[in-house]
Amino acid sequence: MASLSFIIGIIGNIISILVFASPIKTFWWVVKKKSTENYKGVPYITTFLSTSLWTFYGIMNPDGLLVVTVNGAGAIFQLIYVILFLLYAPKDKKVKTAKLVAILDVGFLGAVIVVTLLAFHGTMRLTFVGIICAGLTIGMYASPLSVMRTVIKTKSVEYMPFLLSFFLFLNAGVWSAYALLVKDIYIGVPNAIGFILGSAQLILYLMYNNKKSAEAIEEEEEEEGGGSAHLVKGGIEMHSVEDNLNNRSLNKWKSLPKPNFSRQHSMQKIIKTLSLTPYELQSSWPLHESDIEEGDPDLP
């Protein structure tokens, strides 16, 4: 059982360190841009407090070697994140973050260590620190509840990254198994709760993975409506162009000079004359100039 718990503890160390290392990409951009932009420092400050207290718990526990290694590494990661945040945060946010670090990571952490060493003895030290660590871990695992509520409300997993949810689920499951083998209730209870909450997150992800949020649907509908409006507008404009061309052609035709009546009538007489038979042509001659000029209506 001891060897099995050690193997599971090693696996838990690897998974936890991967989770602790996940913000590296975020802080790479922070250093590159020399600004924290809209990122918040609270998660790194509280995680530094939690890992530091778990490291202290592992030091006091005779079988807490793997607890010390994983949380010691986590505390180093979080300390680096907090320092980078303080370096590149805007002035107002830097002041607030520094105050929070002083209260939680210096004041509260120091107070717990001093009270534990001075006020408690024997196993009571382990119990006191274990309860505090368990409470902080439950709070960490419960933090995605607001995101889960957003997923249910919007029917979209846009704000719940799959990999982070999966690794937290895996991490909680492995440490729950480790706690069961070493019979450590302070490690077991918070990680069992985290395992349940992690399972709920994955179930939500499977339910709403292929569904779009209401906002995304509204945006698509607006885009489609805008496209239809452009098509209708384009059709109206095309009809207007065609109508203008037709009206312009008609006006141009109307503006042509009208033929003289007498000239037109004389032309009709000539055409009629050319169409006469020889007999009709003989009977109609001689034509008088006055008849042509005046346009006599009696002429054939």
Phi, psi and chi 1 to 4 in degrees:
 res  aa     phi    psi   chi1   chi2   chi3   chi4
   1 MET       -  -36.5  -66.8  -66.2  -71.2      -
   2 ALA   -64.6  -43.3      -      -      -      -
   3 SER   -66.7  -37.9   60.6      -      -      -
   4 LEU   -65.4  -43.4 -179.3   60.1      -      -
   5 SER   -64.4  -34.8   63.9      -      -      -
   6 PHE   -66.8  -42.6 -176.0   78.9      -      -
   7 ILE   -62.7  -46.3  -66.8  171.1      -      -
   8 ILE   -63.7  -37.3  -66.4  176.8      -      -
   9 GLY   -64.2  -38.2      -      -      -      -
  10 ILE   -64.2  -43.5  -67.8  -66.7      -      -
  11 ILE   -61.4  -41.9  -64.2  171.9      -      -
  12 GLY   -62.3  -37.7      -      -      -      -
  13 ASN   -60.4  -46.6  -90.7 -109.6      -      -
  14 ILE   -62.3  -47.7  -64.6  170.9      -      -
  15 ILE   -64.7  -43.4  -64.7  172.1      -      -
  16 SER   -64.0  -41.0  -63.4      -      -      -
  17 ILE   -65.6  -36.2  -70.7  172.6      -      -
  18 LEU   -62.5  -40.1  -71.7  174.4      -      -
  19 VAL   -65.5  -43.1  173.5      -      -      -
  20 PHE   -64.2  -31.7  -68.6  141.3      -      -
  21 ALA   -84.2   -7.6      -      -      -      -
  22 SER   -60.7  -32.3   60.0      -      -      -
  23 PRO   -77.1    2.8  -14.7   30.0      -      -
  24 ILE   -56.9  -42.7  -72.4  177.6      -      -
  25 LYS   -61.3  -41.0 -173.9  177.1 -179.7 -179.2
  26 THR   -60.1  -47.2  -61.1      -      -      -
  27 PHE   -76.9  -19.0  -80.7   92.0      -      -
  28 TRP   -63.6  -42.5  173.9  -98.8      -      -
  29 TRP   -69.0  -35.4  -76.9  106.2      -      -
  30 VAL   -61.4  -46.1  167.6      -      -      -
  31 VAL   -66.4  -39.9  173.1      -      -      -
  32 LYS   -65.9  -42.5 -170.5  174.7 -179.2  179.9
  33 LYS   -87.4  -11.4  -65.3 -178.6  178.8  179.9
  34 LYS    57.0   38.2  -63.7 -177.1  178.5  180.0
  35 SER  -158.5  141.1  173.4      -      -      -
  36 THR   -84.2   -8.6   56.7      -      -      -
  37 GLU    51.0 -121.8  -64.2 -175.3  -15.9      -
  38 ASN   -99.1    8.7  -66.3  -36.1      -      -
  39 TYR   -69.8  151.2  -66.9  112.4      -      -
  40 LYS  -110.4  143.2  -64.4 -179.7  179.1  179.7
  41 GLY   -91.3   -9.2      -      -      -      -
  42 VAL   -59.0  -45.4  176.2      -      -      -
  43 PRO   -58.3  -37.7  -23.5   34.0      -      -
  44 TYR   -74.4  -34.0  -48.5  108.2      -      -
  45 ILE   -67.4  -45.9  -65.2  170.6      -      -
  46 THR   -70.2  -36.0   54.3      -      -      -
  47 THR   -68.4  -36.3  -53.8      -      -      -
  48 PHE   -62.1  -41.7  175.8   71.3      -      -
  49 LEU   -61.5  -46.4  173.6   62.9      -      -
  50 SER   -62.8  -48.9  175.9      -      -      -
  51 THR   -66.1  -33.4   51.4      -      -      -
  52 SER   -66.9  -43.4  -62.4      -      -      -
  53 LEU   -67.0  -37.9  -75.4  173.0      -      -
  54 TRP   -66.4  -33.9  -86.0  114.7      -      -
  55 THR   -64.6  -42.0  -57.4      -      -      -
  56 PHE   -63.8  -39.7 -179.5   55.8      -      -
  57 TYR   -62.5  -44.0  174.2   86.2      -      -
  58 GLY   -65.9  -33.3      -      -      -      -
  59 ILE   -65.6  -38.1  -68.5  171.9      -      -
  60 MET   -78.5  -20.0  -68.1 -170.1  -61.3      -
  61 ASN   -88.7  125.8 -169.2  -17.7      -      -
  62 PRO   -61.1  -28.6  -23.0   32.9      -      -
  63 ASP  -106.2   26.9  -60.4  -38.9      -      -
  64 GLY  -101.5   26.3      -      -      -      -
  65 LEU   -59.6  -49.3  174.6   62.9      -      -
  66 LEU   -67.8  -27.9  -64.5  175.9      -      -
  67 VAL   -68.8  -38.7  176.4      -      -      -
  68 VAL   -67.4  -45.2  172.0      -      -      -
  69 THR   -62.8  -46.9   55.1      -      -      -
  70 VAL   -71.1  -43.3   64.9      -      -      -
  71 ASN   -77.2  -28.5  -73.9  -75.0      -      -
  72 GLY   -64.9  -43.5      -      -      -      -
  73 ALA   -63.7  -41.4      -      -      -      -
  74 GLY   -63.0  -40.3      -      -      -      -
  75 ALA   -63.7  -37.9      -      -      -      -
  76 ILE   -64.9  -44.9  -66.5  171.6      -      -
  77 PHE   -57.6  -49.8  -85.9  108.6      -      -
  78 GLN   -66.3  -34.8  -55.8  -52.4  -44.2      -
  79 LEU   -63.3  -41.2  178.6   61.0      -      -
  80 ILE   -63.5  -42.7  -66.1  171.5      -      -
  81 TYR   -62.1  -42.8  -60.5  150.6      -      -
  82 VAL   -65.2  -42.2  170.9      -      -      -
  83 ILE   -62.9  -45.0  -68.4  172.0      -      -
  84 LEU   -63.1  -37.8  -70.0  174.3      -      -
  85 PHE   -64.2  -41.9 -164.0   91.5      -      -
  86 LEU   -66.7  -31.9  -71.8  172.3      -      -
  87 LEU   -71.7  -39.5  -73.4  174.4      -      -
  88 TYR  -110.5    3.7  -64.9  107.3      -      -
  89 ALA   -76.9  151.6      -      -      -      -
  90 PRO   -59.7  161.7  -21.2   31.2      -      -
  91 LYS   -58.6  -46.3 -172.0  174.5 -179.5 -179.7
  92 ASP   -65.6  -41.7   56.5  -21.3      -      -
  93 LYS   -70.9  -31.8 -169.3  180.0  -70.1 -173.0
  94 LYS   -64.7  -40.4 -174.1  179.9  -64.0 -173.9
  95 VAL   -65.6  -45.2  172.1      -      -      -
  96 LYS   -63.3  -41.9  -67.4  179.4 -179.3  178.1
  97 THR   -64.9  -41.6  -55.9      -      -      -
  98 ALA   -62.9  -40.1      -      -      -      -
  99 LYS   -63.1  -42.4  -70.5  179.5  179.2  179.0
 100 LEU   -66.0  -39.9 -159.8   58.1      -      -
 101 VAL   -62.2  -43.0  169.6      -      -      -
 102 ALA   -64.0  -38.1      -      -      -      -
 103 ILE   -74.3  -49.2  -66.7  170.6      -      -
 104 LEU   -87.6  -54.5  -65.7  178.4      -      -
 105 ASP   -81.5  -16.2  -64.6  -21.7      -      -
 106 VAL  -111.3  -57.0  178.0      -      -      -
 107 GLY   -66.3  -57.3      -      -      -      -
 108 PHE   -66.0  -46.5 -175.7   76.7      -      -
 109 LEU   -60.7  -45.3  178.0   61.3      -      -
 110 GLY   -63.4  -38.3      -      -      -      -
 111 ALA   -65.4  -42.1      -      -      -      -
 112 VAL   -62.3  -44.1  170.0      -      -      -
 113 ILE   -64.1  -44.7  -66.8  173.4      -      -
 114 VAL   -65.4  -46.0  170.2      -      -      -
 115 VAL   -63.6  -40.8  169.5      -      -      -
 116 THR   -61.6  -45.2  -58.0      -      -      -
 117 LEU   -75.1  -29.9  -64.7  176.6      -      -
 118 LEU   -97.5  -35.3  -62.9  179.6      -      -
 119 ALA   -96.0  -19.8      -      -      -      -
 120 PHE  -122.1  159.1  -62.2   98.6      -      -
 121 HIS  -140.6  152.4  -57.9  -81.4      -      -
 122 GLY    63.6 -135.9      -      -      -      -
 123 THR   -70.6  -19.1   57.0      -      -      -
 124 MET   -65.2  -30.3  -75.8  -57.6  -63.7      -
 125 ARG   -60.7  -46.7  -70.2  180.0  175.8  177.3
 126 LEU   -64.4  -38.8 -150.7   60.9      -      -
 127 THR   -65.9  -45.7  -58.8      -      -      -
 128 PHE   -61.3  -51.0  176.4   68.0      -      -
 129 VAL   -68.8  -37.3  177.8      -      -      -
 130 GLY   -61.7  -40.7      -      -      -      -
 131 ILE   -64.8  -43.9  -69.4  172.6      -      -
 132 ILE   -63.0  -44.2  -64.2  174.1      -      -
 133 CYS   -63.4  -41.6  -70.0      -      -      -
 134 ALA   -63.1  -41.6      -      -      -      -
 135 GLY   -62.6  -44.0      -      -      -      -
 136 LEU   -63.7  -39.2  -69.8  172.6      -      -
 137 THR   -67.8  -39.4  -55.0      -      -      -
 138 ILE   -61.6  -42.2  -69.1  171.8      -      -
 139 GLY   -61.1  -38.4      -      -      -      -
 140 MET   -64.6  -45.5 -178.1 -169.1   72.2      -
 141 TYR   -71.0  -26.3  -77.8  124.2      -      -
 142 ALA   -83.0  -13.5      -      -      -      -
 143 SER   -58.7  -33.4   60.1      -      -      -
 144 PRO   -73.7    2.3  -16.7   30.8      -      -
 145 LEU   -60.9  -38.4  -74.5  173.8      -      -
 146 SER   -64.7  -37.3   59.1      -      -      -
 147 VAL   -67.0  -39.7  178.3      -      -      -
 148 MET   -62.7  -39.2  -66.5  169.6   66.0      -
 149 ARG   -63.7  -39.6 -175.9  165.8   56.1 -110.6
 150 THR   -64.7  -39.6  -56.8      -      -      -
 151 VAL   -61.6  -44.9  169.7      -      -      -
 152 ILE   -65.9  -38.7  -64.5  171.6      -      -
 153 LYS   -70.1  -44.6 -174.3  177.9  179.1  179.2
 154 THR   -90.8  -12.0   61.7      -      -      -
 155 LYS    57.3   38.9  -59.2 -176.5 -173.4  -60.2
 156 SER  -145.9  141.6  171.2      -      -      -
 157 VAL   -97.9   21.9  -66.4      -      -      -
 158 GLU   -58.1  -36.0 -178.6 -179.5   -0.3      -
 159 TYR   -99.9   14.9  -57.3  104.0      -      -
 160 MET  -130.5   92.3 -170.9  173.8   70.2      -
 161 PRO   -60.0  133.4  -19.2   30.3      -      -
 162 PHE   -66.4  -47.3  172.3   75.8      -      -
 163 LEU   -61.5  -42.1  -72.9  178.2      -      -
 164 LEU   -63.8  -44.3 -177.8   59.2      -      -
 165 SER   -63.0  -40.8  -60.6      -      -      -
 166 PHE   -66.1  -44.5  176.0   72.8      -      -
 167 PHE   -69.6  -34.6  -85.1  105.1      -      -
 168 LEU   -66.1  -39.8  -72.8  174.9      -      -
 169 PHE   -61.7  -46.5  160.2   79.5      -      -
 170 LEU   -65.5  -41.6 -157.6   59.9      -      -
 171 ASN   -62.2  -45.9 -176.5   65.5      -      -
 172 ALA   -65.0  -39.0      -      -      -      -
 173 GLY   -64.7  -43.5      -      -      -      -
 174 VAL   -66.0  -44.4  170.3      -      -      -
 175 TRP   -72.2  -26.2  -76.7  109.4      -      -
 176 SER   -65.7  -43.2  -64.0      -      -      -
 177 ALA   -64.3  -41.1      -      -      -      -
 178 TYR   -62.0  -45.4  172.6   82.7      -      -
 179 ALA   -63.1  -34.9      -      -      -      -
 180 LEU   -66.7  -37.7 -171.8   62.9      -      -
 181 LEU   -73.2  -39.3  -68.1  172.7      -      -
 182 VAL   -92.6   -3.0  -60.7      -      -      -
 183 LYS    58.7   52.7  -62.6  178.5 -179.1  179.3
 184 ASP  -112.2  105.0 -168.3  -37.3      -      -
 185 ILE   -68.5  -31.1 -171.0  173.2      -      -
 186 TYR   -72.9  -27.1  -54.4  113.0      -      -
 187 ILE   -86.2  -36.6  -62.9  175.3      -      -
 188 GLY   -69.5  -48.0      -      -      -      -
 189 VAL   -61.2  -53.5  171.6      -      -      -
 190 PRO   -64.4  -36.0   21.0  -31.6      -      -
 191 ASN   -73.9  -29.9  -77.8  -74.7      -      -
 192 ALA   -65.7  -41.8      -      -      -      -
 193 ILE   -63.2  -41.9  -65.9  172.9      -      -
 194 GLY   -62.9  -36.2      -      -      -      -
 195 PHE   -64.3  -41.6 -178.6   76.3      -      -
 196 ILE   -65.5  -46.0  -65.7  170.8      -      -
 197 LEU   -66.1  -36.9  -67.1  175.0      -      -
 198 GLY   -64.9  -38.8      -      -      -      -
 199 SER   -63.2  -40.0  -58.5      -      -      -
 200 ALA   -63.3  -39.6      -      -      -      -
 201 GLN   -62.8  -43.4  -71.0 -178.3   52.6      -
 202 LEU   -66.6  -36.5  -66.0 -179.9      -      -
 203 ILE   -63.8  -43.4  -69.3  170.8      -      -
 204 LEU   -61.9  -38.9  -73.1  176.4      -      -
 205 TYR   -63.6  -42.0 -164.0   91.8      -      -
 206 LEU   -66.4  -34.7  -68.4  174.5      -      -
 207 MET   -71.6  -41.0  -70.4  174.2   61.3      -
 208 TYR  -114.9   13.1  -61.0  112.7      -      -
 209 ASN   -61.9  -43.4 -177.8   29.6      -      -
 210 ASN   -94.8    7.8  -64.7  -36.7      -      -
 211 LYS  -102.4  141.2  -65.9 -176.0  178.9 -179.0
 212 LYS   -93.1  150.4  -61.8  178.7 -179.7  178.4
 213 SER   -69.8  160.6   63.7      -      -      -
 214 ALA   -61.2  -37.3      -      -      -      -
 215 GLU   -64.1  -40.7  -65.9  179.6   -2.7      -
 216 ALA   -64.9  -39.9      -      -      -      -
 217 ILE   -64.5  -42.8  -65.9  172.6      -      -
 218 GLU   -62.3  -40.2  -71.6  178.6    1.4      -
 219 GLU   -63.4  -41.3  -72.1  178.3    0.0      -
 220 GLU   -65.0  -40.5  -71.1 -175.6   -1.9      -
 221 GLU   -64.2  -39.1  -71.6  178.5   -8.2      -
 222 GLU   -64.8  -39.3  -72.4  177.7    0.0      -
 223 GLU   -65.1  -43.1  -71.1  178.2   -0.7      -
 224 GLU   -64.3  -42.1  -68.9  176.7   -1.6      -
 225 GLY   -62.0  -40.4      -      -      -      -
 226 GLY   -64.1  -38.9      -      -      -      -
 227 GLY   -65.1  -41.3      -      -      -      -
 228 SER   -64.0  -40.6  -58.8      -      -      -
 229 ALA   -62.9  -38.0      -      -      -      -
 230 HIS   -65.7  -38.7  -74.8  -55.5      -      -
 231 LEU   -64.6  -45.1  -71.0  174.3      -      -
 232 VAL   -62.7  -44.2  172.8      -      -      -
 233 LYS   -62.0  -41.0 -175.8  177.6  179.2 -178.7
 234 GLY   -63.8  -39.2      -      -      -      -
 235 GLY   -64.4  -41.1      -      -      -      -
 236 ILE   -64.4  -42.4  -66.5  172.1      -      -
 237 GLU   -64.0  -37.7  -70.7  178.4   -7.8      -
 238 MET   -64.2  -44.5 -176.5   62.1   69.9      -
 239 HIS   -61.4  -39.0  -75.3  -62.2      -      -
 240 SER   -63.5  -41.1  -61.0      -      -      -
 241 VAL   -63.2  -43.8  170.5      -      -      -
 242 GLU   -63.1  -42.9  -69.1  178.3   -4.2      -
 243 ASP   -62.6  -41.6  -68.6  -19.0      -      -
 244 ASN   -62.5  -41.0  -70.1  -24.8      -      -
 245 LEU   -63.9  -43.2  -70.7  173.9      -      -
 246 ASN   -63.4  -44.8  -68.9  -26.1      -      -
 247 ASN   -64.0  -37.8  -67.9  -26.3      -      -
 248 ARG   -65.7  -41.3 -167.5  175.5  -62.7  175.1
 249 SER   -64.6  -40.9  -60.7      -      -      -
 250 LEU   -65.0  -42.8 -177.2   60.8      -      -
 251 ASN   -64.7  -37.9  -67.7  -27.3      -      -
 252 LYS   -62.9  -41.1 -174.4  176.4 -179.4 -178.9
 253 TRP   -65.4  -40.5 -179.2   81.8      -      -
 254 LYS   -67.7  -28.4  -72.2 -179.0  178.4 -179.8
 255 SER   -80.0   -5.8   63.6      -      -      -
 256 LEU   -65.8  147.0  -68.9  174.4      -      -
 257 PRO   -66.2  135.8   21.1  -31.2      -      -
 258 LYS   -80.6  140.2  -64.8 -179.1 -179.2  179.7
 259 PRO   -68.4  145.8   25.1  -32.7      -      -
 260 ASN   -63.1  140.9 -169.0    1.2      -      -
 261 PHE   -66.8  -44.0  175.3   77.0      -      -
 262 SER   -66.2  -39.9   59.3      -      -      -
 263 ARG   -65.8  -39.9 -172.2  177.3  -61.3  172.7
 264 GLN   -65.2  -39.4 -177.6  179.2    2.6      -
 265 HIS   -69.7  -37.1 -167.1   70.7      -      -
 266 SER   -65.5  -39.3  -59.9      -      -      -
 267 MET   -63.5  -38.6 -175.7   64.0   67.1      -
 268 GLN   -63.1  -36.9  -70.3  176.5   -4.7      -
 269 LYS   -65.6  -41.0  -77.0 -174.9  177.5 -177.2
 270 ILE   -64.8  -42.4  -67.2  171.7      -      -
 271 ILE   -62.5  -43.1  -66.8  171.5      -      -
 272 LYS   -63.4  -37.3  -73.5 -177.5  179.5 -179.3
 273 THR   -66.6  -41.2  -57.2      -      -      -
 274 LEU   -65.1  -24.4  -67.8  175.4      -      -
 275 SER   -89.7   -1.9   63.6      -      -      -
 276 LEU   -74.4  153.6  -67.3  175.9      -      -
 277 THR   -77.8  163.7   61.4      -      -      -
 278 PRO   -56.7  -36.3  -27.0   35.2      -      -
 279 TYR   -67.5  -46.2  174.6   77.7      -      -
 280 GLU   -67.5  -33.7  -67.1  172.0  -22.4      -
 281 LEU   -67.3  -38.2 -173.1   60.1      -      -
 282 GLN   -68.5  -39.0 -175.6  179.7    0.7      -
 283 SER   -71.9  -19.0   61.9      -      -      -
 284 SER   -91.5  -15.9   63.3      -      -      -
 285 TRP   -84.4  158.6  -74.9   93.6      -      -
 286 PRO   -79.9  145.0   31.5  -33.3      -      -
 287 LEU   -88.2  138.5  -67.7  172.3      -      -
 288 HIS   -95.3  147.4  -60.7  -77.3      -      -
 289 GLU   -61.4  -33.0  -68.2 -178.5    0.5      -
 290 SER   -64.5  -33.3   60.7      -      -      -
 291 ASP   -66.9  -39.3  -67.1  -27.6      -      -
 292 ILE   -70.4  -44.1  -64.3  174.6      -      -
 293 GLU   -67.6  -41.8  -67.2  175.8   -1.6      -
 294 GLU   -82.5  -14.1  -65.9  178.2    1.0      -
 295 GLY    69.2   55.2      -      -      -      -
 296 ASP   -60.6  125.7 -171.7   -1.8      -      -
 297 PRO   -73.9  -13.8   23.9  -32.1      -      -
 298 ASP   -80.8  -12.9  -67.4  -26.3      -      -
 299 LEU   -70.2  141.8  -72.0  175.0      -      -
 300 PRO   -67.1      -   24.1  -31.5      -      -
